[in-house]
Amino acid sequence: RIRAVSLDELPPNALRRKIDPKWRGGFSLGVDLGMSRTGVALSKGFSVRPVTVLEFRGQKLELELLDIALQEEADEFIIGLPKSCDGMETPQSNKVRSVAGRLAVRAAERGWRVYLQDEHGTTAEAADRMISMGINRSTRQGKIDAYAAMMLLERYFSLAGHGTELVLPKNLDLQEKLHRGPPKDIDFFPEEFEG
């Protein structure tokens, strides 16, 4: 039996921040999945920055994303879902959903969540941002996917997480791990460790 889980039960970090401005924690990894290259960006607090562009696919890509999340102390993935200008899903959407589903299972083992966010137009926004920053053409070509992931995270936070879709593993034990969340860090939550 699969129990439906709502965004109210497992709100994305952007919504948590809107509900409680004093809320601590919740670093987000933005992921712009491409056919051959994947852009990664990070949000810590109110700062969003590009991280890297990966050229892995399949399981290697998923493991690399989990490793980056661990290094950066992220507890959620915001994955760009390709949609057309009229809001409809594209043939690429199914491929992204498949990767997101596999990543969600691996992430849930650690109490980390995976959400989908409409990414329409983020690559064009990234190109515009990079041009306005004076980044030259050859550098733009190598980093545009990471900047598109950054645009995705900026959109996600500007919408306070509304419009995101939780990717939920079917396994009930993994769903329970998501409810418990990642292990708490004593530096951020000292009150929970006091005897």
C-alpha positions as CSV (number, residue, x, y, z in Angstrom):
1,R,0.0,0.0,0.0
2,I,1.4,3.4,-1.0
3,R,0.4,6.4,1.1
4,A,0.2,9.7,-0.6
5,V,2.6,12.3,0.8
6,S,1.9,16.0,0.3
7,L,4.2,19.0,0.0
8,D,2.7,20.1,3.3
9,E,4.2,17.0,5.0
10,L,7.6,17.3,3.2
11,P,7.8,21.0,2.2
12,P,10.7,22.1,0.0
13,N,13.3,24.3,1.7
14,A,12.1,27.4,-0.2
15,L,8.6,26.9,1.3
16,R,10.1,26.2,4.8
17,R,12.0,29.5,4.6
18,K,8.9,31.4,3.6
19,I,6.8,29.9,6.4
20,D,9.5,30.5,9.0
21,P,12.2,33.1,8.2
22,K,14.2,31.9,11.3
23,W,14.4,28.4,9.9
24,R,17.9,27.1,9.8
25,G,19.5,24.6,7.4
26,G,18.3,23.3,4.2
27,F,20.9,23.6,1.5
28,S,19.6,23.0,-2.1
29,L,21.3,21.5,-5.1
30,G,19.9,22.6,-8.4
31,V,20.3,20.1,-11.3
32,D,19.9,20.9,-15.0
33,L,19.9,17.5,-16.6
34,G,21.0,17.4,-20.2
35,M,21.5,14.7,-22.8
36,S,25.3,14.8,-22.4
37,R,26.0,17.5,-19.8
38,T,24.4,18.2,-16.4
39,G,24.7,21.5,-14.7
40,V,24.9,21.7,-10.9
41,A,24.3,24.8,-8.7
42,L,24.0,25.3,-5.0
43,S,22.0,27.4,-2.6
44,K,23.3,28.0,0.9
45,G,21.2,30.5,2.7
46,F,20.3,33.3,0.3
47,S,23.4,32.8,-1.9
48,V,23.1,30.8,-5.1
49,R,26.1,29.9,-7.1
50,P,27.1,27.6,-10.0
51,V,29.1,24.5,-8.9
52,T,30.1,22.4,-11.9
53,V,29.1,20.8,-15.2
54,L,29.2,16.9,-15.2
55,E,29.6,14.8,-18.2
56,F,28.5,11.5,-16.6
57,R,25.3,9.6,-17.4
58,G,23.3,6.9,-15.7
59,Q,24.4,5.5,-12.3
60,K,27.7,7.4,-12.4
61,L,25.8,10.7,-12.7
62,E,23.5,9.8,-9.8
63,L,26.4,8.8,-7.6
64,E,28.3,12.0,-8.5
65,L,25.2,14.1,-7.6
66,L,24.9,12.3,-4.2
67,D,28.6,12.9,-3.6
68,I,28.3,16.6,-4.3
69,A,25.3,16.9,-2.1
70,L,27.2,15.2,0.7
71,Q,30.2,17.5,0.3
72,E,28.0,20.6,0.1
73,E,25.7,19.5,3.0
74,A,22.6,19.8,0.7
75,D,19.5,18.0,1.8
76,E,17.4,18.4,-1.3
77,F,17.7,18.2,-5.1
78,I,15.8,20.6,-7.3
79,I,15.8,19.0,-10.8
80,G,14.7,21.0,-13.8
81,L,11.7,19.5,-15.6
82,P,11.7,20.4,-19.3
83,K,8.4,21.9,-20.4
84,S,7.3,23.7,-23.5
85,C,6.4,27.4,-23.6
86,D,2.7,26.4,-23.1
87,G,3.5,24.4,-19.9
88,M,3.2,21.0,-21.5
89,E,5.8,18.3,-20.8
90,T,8.2,17.4,-23.6
91,P,9.7,14.0,-24.7
92,Q,12.7,14.9,-22.6
93,S,10.5,15.2,-19.5
94,N,10.1,11.4,-19.3
95,K,13.8,10.9,-19.3
96,V,14.3,13.5,-16.6
97,R,11.5,11.9,-14.5
98,S,13.2,8.5,-14.9
99,V,16.6,9.9,-13.6
100,A,14.8,11.8,-10.8
101,G,13.0,8.7,-9.7
102,R,16.2,6.7,-9.4
103,L,17.9,9.6,-7.6
104,A,15.0,9.9,-5.2
105,V,15.4,6.3,-4.1
106,R,19.2,6.8,-3.4
107,A,18.6,10.2,-1.8
108,A,15.8,8.9,0.5
109,E,18.3,6.5,2.0
110,R,20.0,9.6,3.5
111,G,16.7,11.4,4.3
112,W,17.2,13.8,1.3
113,R,14.3,14.9,-0.9
114,V,14.1,15.3,-4.7
115,Y,11.7,17.8,-6.3
116,L,11.0,18.7,-9.9
117,Q,10.7,22.3,-11.0
118,D,9.7,23.7,-14.4
119,E,13.0,24.7,-16.1
120,H,11.5,26.4,-19.2
121,G,13.7,29.2,-20.4
122,T,16.5,28.8,-17.8
123,T,19.2,28.2,-20.4
124,A,18.3,31.5,-22.2
125,E,18.2,33.3,-18.8
126,A,21.6,31.8,-18.0
127,A,23.1,33.0,-21.3
128,D,21.7,36.5,-20.7
129,R,23.1,36.6,-17.1
130,M,26.5,35.4,-18.3
131,I,26.6,38.0,-21.0
132,S,25.6,40.8,-18.6
133,M,28.5,39.6,-16.3
134,G,30.9,40.0,-19.2
135,I,31.8,36.3,-19.4
136,N,33.4,35.5,-22.8
137,R,31.8,33.2,-25.3
138,S,34.1,30.2,-24.8
139,T,33.7,30.3,-21.1
140,R,29.9,30.6,-21.4
141,Q,29.8,27.5,-23.5
142,G,31.6,25.5,-20.9
143,K,29.6,26.8,-17.9
144,I,26.1,27.5,-19.3
145,D,24.6,24.3,-17.8
146,A,25.8,25.2,-14.3
147,Y,24.4,28.7,-14.7
148,A,21.1,27.2,-16.0
149,A,21.0,25.2,-12.8
150,M,21.5,28.4,-10.9
151,M,18.6,30.1,-12.7
152,L,16.5,27.1,-11.8
153,L,17.3,27.5,-8.1
154,E,16.6,31.3,-8.3
155,R,13.2,30.5,-9.8
156,Y,12.5,27.9,-7.2
157,F,13.2,30.3,-4.4
158,S,11.4,33.2,-6.0
159,L,8.3,31.0,-6.2
160,A,8.9,29.9,-2.6
161,G,8.8,26.3,-3.7
162,H,5.3,26.6,-5.2
163,G,4.9,24.5,-8.4
164,T,7.5,22.0,-7.3
165,E,6.7,18.3,-7.5
166,L,8.0,15.9,-4.8
167,V,9.5,12.7,-6.4
168,L,8.5,10.0,-3.9
169,P,10.0,6.5,-3.7
170,K,7.4,3.8,-3.7
171,N,9.1,2.0,-0.8
172,L,7.3,2.9,2.5
173,D,10.6,2.5,4.6
174,L,12.2,5.1,2.3
175,Q,9.2,7.4,2.7
176,E,9.6,7.1,6.5
177,K,13.3,8.1,6.1
178,L,12.2,11.2,4.2
179,H,9.8,12.1,7.1
180,R,12.6,11.7,9.6
181,G,14.9,13.8,7.3
182,P,18.7,13.8,7.3
183,P,20.7,13.4,10.5
184,K,20.8,16.7,12.4
185,D,24.0,18.6,12.7
186,I,24.9,19.5,16.3
187,D,26.4,22.9,15.1
188,F,23.0,23.9,13.7
189,F,20.7,22.3,16.3
190,P,22.6,22.3,19.6
191,E,19.4,22.4,21.6
192,E,18.4,19.0,20.3
193,F,21.6,17.5,21.7
194,E,21.5,19.0,25.2
195,G,20.8,16.6,27.9
